[in-house]
Amino acid sequence: MKRKVIRFFRNLLNLLNILKIISKIFQIITINTINFFFKNPWGRDLIYSAFPKNEILISNTDDGLYYVINSSDDTIGRFIFRNKKSFDSNVLVTGLKILGIKKEILLDVGANIGTVGLFAIKQNLFSKCIAFEPDPTNFQLLKTNVQLNNFVEKFELHNLALASDKVGLLRLELSPKNFGDHRLYLDDSSGLSSEVKRKVISVETNSLDNICEKINLDKCILFMDTQGFEGEILSGASKLIDACVPIITEFNPNQLIRTNGLNKIYSILGKSKYTAFYDLKNPNIKINFSIEELKKIADKLEPDSETDLLFV
């Protein structure tokens, strides 16, 4: 009987050791599997898709930045998490390479959660960023990301929309899946993406002329991505345009048409002193500035597609 008891406990001990080994192997496999997924963009994309919606995540990038993102953002948030890069930073870099000069102040209009401005400051491309973001949710993430990366002293943040003047409140249509596709509008036209069906909030406005009144514009570069509101913004930036501040901007004719922004851009820039522009998809080709050449770019684009332009 005594031998049977001893044998039982010996077997039990062996079983526990085997279970410990199996558990350790499972842990190693699990950790290695997770690491494998995190080391690959497609793996991180799968992990991002697995998160519940509207969860707050922190993602780092290869350039040493940290971003607080919302898991419901299927475009900018997903891009950062999947690629470990700052969204649209490549557009800024391409434009600056063409310019070949360094300025002190970046005017980041449509800043979203700060990917362009934070990248610019981190890389020492500018010493200050003045950022504008109308959506309160994006703005809180922008503010948090500036604090998280210890750049509070380098940023001036404005939770408002830019327009032709301080026109009071404007309506902002919120995209449920792409937090970089919120759109300001001036009338009830539906748009190509049925924007009028979106949730709408009211946002405060001001103009670049008012906000930049005491800024040395010779030190500035303007970076804009505002989903078709760029024409209205430039309507309130006459001093900036008179100073020929370099402009890097998204150019989507169909989005611009909805806000009458395309005609505004043609009218405003047609009277300006800019001498050349670049389509940043073909950055090696310098185009002598004229409205006719700009219209050629618009005509080549597919419906609701865009490019990025640099005006100098």
N, C-alpha and C positions, 0 to 999 in steps of 0.2 A: 504493500500500500504506500509506504514511504517513498519507494522508487518511482511509483506512478505519479505521485504529487510532485516530486522533484523534476521528473520528465515533463510534466504538464507546464510547470512554471518556466522550465528551460525553453520549451517550444514557444510559450507565450512571449518570452523575452526575445527570442529569435524573430518571431512574427512582428513584434514592435520595432525591432531594428530594421527589418525589411520595409515596414511601413514608413519609417523615418527616411530610409534611403529613397523609397518611391516618392515621398513628399518632397525631398530635396531635389530629385530629378525633375519633378513636376514644376517646382519653383524655378529651376534653371531654365527649363524649356519655356515656361511662361515669360520670364524676364527676357530671355533671348528673342522670343517671338515678338514681344512688345517693342524691344529695341530695334528689331528688324523692321517692324512697321514704321516706327518713328524715324528711321534712317532713310526712308523712301517717300517721295512725294505722294505716290499713289496710296501708300499705307496710311500716311497722315490724313489723306483725303477720306479714306474709309473710317478712320477714327473720328474725324470731324462729323461725318454723317451719322455716326452712332450716338453722338451726344443728344440729349433731350433739347428741344427748342427753348430759346430764351434763357439759356444758361450763360453765365459770365465765365469766360475762360481767359487765361493768360498765355500768350504765345511769344516766343523769342524769335529773333531773326539772325541770319548769318552775319549781319553788320552790327550786331551788339545791342540791338534795341529790344524793348519789351512792350507788348501791346495787350491791353485789356480789350477783348472782343466779345461780341454777342453771337452765340451759336446759331441764331436765326438768320444771321447775315450770310447769305449763300454766295456772295461775290467777294467783297473786300475782306471780310473776316475769314472766309474759306481760303482765299488766296494767301493771306499772311500765314495761316496755320499750315497749309499744304506746302508752300514754296519757301517759307522762312525768309521772305523778302518783304520790303516795304512797297505796298501797292502804288503804282504810277511813278516810283522813284526813277525808273529808267527813262521816262519822258523828260523829267527835269534834267537828268544827266546828259541826255542827247542834246537838249536845247543849250545847256551851258557850254558844252564842247564846241558847238557852232559859234557861240558868242565869243568865247576865248577871253573873256574879261570877268573879273570878280566884282560883285556888288555886295553891299553890306546887309540889305534888307530884302527879305522875301515876303511879298504880299500873297498869301495863300488863300484863295477865294474858292469856297466849297471844300473846306479843309477836311471834312468828314471826321475821322478819328485821329488824324494827324500824321498819316504815313509820309506825305511829301515833306512837310515842315520838319518833322522829327529827323528824318533821313538827312535833310539839308543841314541841320544844325549838328547832328552827330558827325557828319563827314566834313564839318568845318567849311561848308560851301557858302554859308552866310553867318553873320554874327547875331542876327535877330530875325524872328519870324512874326509877322502880324497875320493872324489866322482868323478867318470868318466862317462860321458854320451856323446855319439857321435852326436845324433840328435840335431840340433840347436833349434828346437821348444821345445822339452822336456827339453833341457838344460836351456832355458829361464824360463820355469816354475820352474825348480829346483832352479835356482838362486833366483827367486821371492819368492819361498816358504821358502828358507833359511832366506831371509830378513824379510819376513812376520812374522816368528816365532822368530826373534831376535837372530839368531844363527850364524851370519856372522863370528864372531871370532872363532867359533868352526869348521868351514868348510874350506876346500881347494878344489876348483872346477876346473875340467878339461873338456873342451868341445872337446873331442877327443876319438878315438877308441884305445884300447890296442891291440897290436899284438906281433909278435915274435921280432920285432925291429921297429925302426922308418922307416917304409917302404914307406913313402910318403902318397899318397891318397889311400883310399879303397872305394869300392862301398857299400852303405847302402840302402837296399830295405825297403821302407816305407809301413807299413800296414795301410790301410785307416780307419780301425775300431778298431784295438787293438794297441795303441801307445806303448805298451810294447813288441810288436812282430816285431819290426824293425829288419832286419837281415843283418849282414855283410856277404859278400861272396867273394870267391877267383876265381870262374870260372862261367860258364854259365849254370850249371846244374839246372834243373827246381825246384827241391825240391818237397815235398809232398803237399805243399800249393800253387803251381804255383807261387813261389816268383818272378820269372823273369818277370811276368806281372805287377809287382808293379812299382810305381814311384821310381827312383833311384837318389840318391845324392852322392856326393863325400865328404869324411870326412878325417880329419887329423889323423895321428897315432903316437903312441909312444909305449914304452914297460914299464912294471912294473920295470924291472931292472934299466932302465934309470931314471925313476921318483922317485923311492924309494932308490936311490943311497946313500942319506945322512940320511935316516931314520933308526932308530933302529928297526930292524925287529922283535926282541924279544917282542916288545910292540904291535904287529899287529895281526889282524885277517883279512883274506880275505873273502869277501862275493861276489859271482859272479852269475849273471843271464844274459847271453848274447846270448840266442837263438841259441846255437850250436857253438859259437865261442870260447868256454872255452879252447879247446885244443890249439888253436893258441895263446891265451893269456898266457897260462902256458908255451908255448915255449919261451916266453920272460920274464919269471919269475924264472930263474934258482937260483938266490940268495935267493929268497923267499922260494923256495922249499928246497934248501940246509939247510936253517934255520928251516925247518919243521914248518913254520907258519901254524896254523890251517886254513883249507879251508872249507868254506860252499859254495856249488855250486849246481846249477841245473844240472841235468844229463838227457839229452834226446838223446839217441843213434842215432836216425834217423836224428835229426838236426846236430849232431856232424859228422855223416858220410858225409854229404854234403860238409863240409869244411875240410875233412880228420882229423877232430878233435878227433874222437874216437881213432884212432891209435896213435895220438900224446899223448893223455892222457895215454894210456897204456904204451907207450914208456917212457914218462917223469916220471910218478909216479912209474913205474916199477923199476927205478933206484934210487928212493928216499929212505929216511929213515923213512917214515911214517910206523907206526906199526899197526894201526887199522883204521877202518872207520865205519860209521853208516849210514844206510838208515833212514832218518828222518821220514819216514812213520811208521817205527818200531823202535823208538828211544831207547827202552830198550834192544835191541840186539846189542852187540858189536861184530864186525866181524874182525878177524885177517886179516891184510892187505895182499892181494896178487892180482895179475892181474886176476887170475882164479876166485877168489871170486867176483871181480868187473865185470867180464864178466857174471857171473851168474845173477847179478842184471840186466844187460843189456838184457839178454835173457828173463827175466821174464816180461819185460815191453811190453805193447801193442804198435803197430806202432804209432809213433808220440806222445807217452805219455812220461811222465817224472816223476822223483822223485827228492828229494834233498839229497845230501850226505855231510857228515862231515868227513874230513880226519884229523887224529891226529897222 
